[in-house]
Amino acid sequence: MASRQTRQMHLNVFLMGAGHHEAAWRLPGSRPLEVTRASYYLELLRTAERGKLDSLFLADSYALPPTIQYKVLQSLEPFTLLSALAMGTSRIGLIGTASTTYSHPYHVARQFASLDHISEGRAAWNIVTSTNDATGYNFTGERLPEHGERYRRAEEFVEVVRRLWDSWEDEAVLADRERGIYADPARIHPIHHRGESFAVRGPLNLPRPPQGQPVRVQAGASEAGKAFAARLAEVVFTAQSSLADAQAFYTDVKSRLAQAGRTQDELKILPGFCPIIGDTEAEAKEREQELHRHIQLDYGVQRLSNLFQADMSVYPLDEPVPVDWLAERAEVNGHRGRYALYVDLARRERLTMRELILRTASSRGHFAMAGTPAQIADEMERWWRQGGADGFNVMPPYLPDGLSDFVDKVVPELQSRGLFRSDYTGTTLREHYGLARPLAGRAGASGVEGRGVAGAAGDAGVADDAQGAAVTVRSIGRGEGEPAR
């Protein structure tokens, strides 16, 4: 692991609508009618890039939330938006979300490879398995598949995507004008994958991405999610409500890396952090209270009902959360990590329904605090130094001012302590995060320093000689609508 002298924080900004606090859109200065405009996000992203942040993250959903009566909708399709944002920025990374449950590997591989080319090496994939039945009804007319089944499909999905990204060798494009040769077919390889969920011949129909492979991001906190992260993720976003919880999660996930044949530096863990910033502590507390005064309690009850998959309106607001009953139902087929976080928080602090709504209104269970820039930086440094984080998934509670305050007041505090970069030293997202560029293995078998994604699984049937590969590529071109010449 990097030394304390050279190790620095990583900072991602998680943008959501008018801000992460559920009442942010009701405050003066918020711009809820602009959340479907690319110009709004470009303004925010340029602020983040001015602060030298590593990356931007956009969550995504494939269903209309049942809380739409109270919640600002922010579901612009991420690839369209991120492509637009790439053209207005030059350094900050761009993390988009795509589901392994309701997408196809070839489509996702092509989307992220395209974004990586468009952004010149700044793309990352937030890998999700989807967590609510509404999405299932929109795609298949049926409920969400079982939790374990979703993760089995996800592992195979990621393997196929990585091999498709590697189906072109780095040297495949020759662009030899004199000889009239654009690409070397011997360096473009079908993957011939046939597995439990997918059969994909390949190769991808565009060159290898500038980063080799876009960065892989994941946020699962269940046992299956943590095992998946240790094997396949490079950045993990996690929701932890205390330093002790963050330390336990950090130690757990990092301890699994060796068994997966990976080093500690190959995975960065970034807990969510929602800072409410004031020039004085009193000012910060007043801003927090102003946000809380605008909370719609009916929305809070709906939010808890959606997470717990039960009608929580039958429980009085000022009586304790029924934690024992909820704990017995903890194996719900949804967002298991967040479910457990809420139950543990309510049990530990003996919260009523009203108190749980207020405690999670800012950040949905992520750590939140109100304080001065120095106090915010103190807490971030404490988590970072004491084994709870490699950096933070910064969640501005209100926009645009919450992000501007962080960039203009907290970032300089971190820089003055030597904890965060004063300028970008690389151009790609992998460089920002200190992640190696993966080497392309033989015939599309993904690898870093020659290691496979899942050993040699899935490599059988790949054309192993250059002549065979070349013939296959030419025949694919003729079969996919390209005219005979």
Residue, then its C-alpha position, 0 to 999 in steps of 0.5 A: m500500500a502507498s505510504r502515508q506521505t504519498r497517499q492522498m484522498h480521492l473525491n467523487v461528487f455524486l450529483m442528484g437533482a437539486g441536492h441530496h437532502e430530500a427538501a433541497w428543491r424547496l429552498p430559495g436558490s435551488r433550480p428544480l426545473e433545470v434538472t433535465r437540462a445538460s447546461y445545469y449539470l455542466e455548470l456543476l461539473r465545471t465547479a467540481e473540475r475546478g476543485k480537481l475532484d476525481s470524478l462525477f457519479l450519476a445514479d440511474s433508475y429504470a422506473l418512475p419512483p412512487t414518491i414522484q408527488y414529493k421527489v424531484l425527478q432526475s432521471l436523464e439517460p446517463f450516456t446521453l448526458l455524460s457524452a454532453l458533459a465530456m465535451g464541456t470538460s477535460r479532466i474530471g472522470l465520468i461515472g455512469t450507471a448500467s444494470t446487469t439485470y436489464s441490459h446486455p453485455y455487448h450493448v453496455a460494452r459498446q456504450f462505455a467504450s464509446l464514452d471512454h473514446i469521447s471523453e479521451g479516457r475518463a469513463a467508469w461503469n457503476i455496476v448495479t443489479s437493480t433493486n426494485d420490482a418496478t424496474g422488472y415490470n418495465f422490462t419483463g412484466e415480472r418481479l425482480p429476479e432473486h438476489g443471488e441470481r442477480y449477482r451470478r448474472a452480474e459476474e458473467f456480465v462483467e466478464v463478457v464486457r471486459r473481454l469485449w473491451d479487450s477484443w481489440e489489441d492496442e495495436a490493432v488500428l494501423a491507419d496506414r495510408e500508404r498501404g491502405i490498411y486501417a486495422d490489422p484483423a489478426r489483432i482483433h479477436p472474437i471472444h466466443h463466450r457461451g455461459e449460463s446467461f449469455a452467448v456472445r461471439g464478438p468482437l466489439n465493433l470499435p477499438r479498445p478504449p483509451q483506458g484499456q478498460p473503463v474503471r469499474v465501480q460498485a456499491g453493493a453492501s450485502e455479502a454477495g455485494k462485498a464478494f463481488a466487489a473484492r473480485l471485480a470492482e475497482v472503486v466501491f461507493t458505500a453507505q456508512s453512518s459512523l466511523a466504526d461502521a466504515q472501518a468494519f466495512y473497509t477491513d472486511v472488503k480489503s481483507r478479501l482482496a488477497q484471495a481474489g489475487r489482488t492488492q490493496d491498492e487495486l480497490k478504492i473505498l469511498p463512503g458517502f459523505c453529506p456535508i452541510i457547510g457554514d462559515t461558523e458552526a451556528e450557521a451550519k446548524e441553522r442551514e441543517q435546521e432550515l432543510h429539516r423544516h421543509i421535510q414532507l413527512d408523508y414522503g419520508v414514510q413512503r421512502l421507508s415503506n419502499l426500502f422496507q417493502a412494507d407499509m410503514s404508515v401503520y406505525p405512529l411517527d412518535e413511536p419506536v421503529p419496529v426493529d425486531w420485526l424488520a430484522e426478521r424480514a432482513e432477507v428481502n429481495g431488494h436493497r439489502g445493505r441499505y435495509a440493514l443499515y437503517v435497521d441497525l441505526a434505528r436499533r442503536e439509537r432507539l429512534t422513532m419513525r419521525e427521528l429515522i426520517l429526519r436522520t436519513a433525510s440528508s443522505r439516506g443513511h450515508f454519513a452527514m454532518a453540519g460544520t465549518p470547513a475546518q470541522i468537515a475536513d477534520e472529520m474527513e481526515r479522521w476517517w481517512r487516517q483511521g482506516g475507514a476510507d480511501g476518499f469520499n463520495v461527496m453528496p452535496p445536500y443542496l445545489p448549486d451552493g452546496l457544491s460550491d461551498f465544498v469546492d471553495k472552502v473544504v477542498p482548500e482546507l484539505q489541500s493545505r493539509g497535504l491530503f488532496r491534490s492541488d492540480y491534476t497530474g494525469t489525464t485519465l480517470r485511472e490515473h486520477y485513482g492510481l489504477a493500472r491500465p489493464l493489459a489486453g490478454r490473448a484473444g480477448a481474455s481480460g487481464v491485469e499483468g496477465r491475470g484473467v478475470a475468472g481464470a481461463a473460464g470462457d476462453a475455450g473456442v476462441a480462435d488461437d491463430a492469427q489466420g483464423a481470427a482474421v477470417t472470422v473478423r472478415s466474415i462478421g463484417r460481411g454478415e452485419g450489413e456491410p456490403a460485399r466488395 
